[in-house]
Amino acid sequence: MSRIGKKPIVLPDKVKASVKNGTVLVEGPLGKLSYNIPEGIAVAVEGAVMHARSRQDNRPRSVGYG
């Protein structure tokens, strides 16, 4: 992930976020938003801060020649 993608997202006052079944749900005074999390990305909400990171797995990122 890029350096910008690794930065935490600070949620404004009156905005609530949750992660459920691979979907991020955000609710605030202007409405609701839901977004399906792409495979390979993990999202966690801790208080008023949301963190996104890439999932680590043992698959090779590229295929060698040969």
C-alpha positions, 0 to 999 in steps of 0.5 A, a space after each residue: 500500500 502507498 504511504 497515504 493508504 497507510 495513514 489512519 482516517 480520523 472520523 469527525 464528530 457525529 460520524 460512526 463507522 463499523 465493519 461487518 461482513 466485508 463491508 464498511 458502514 459509515 453513518 453521519 448527519 449527512 446520510 449513510 454510506 456503505 462500501 465493500 472492502 476489496 479482497 486483500 485489504 483489512 479495515 479496523 475501527 478503533 474509537 474515532 479512527 479507522 485503519 486500513 492495511 493490506 492482509 499478509 498471506 503466503 502467496 507470491 506477488 509475482 511469478 518467476 520465469 522459468 
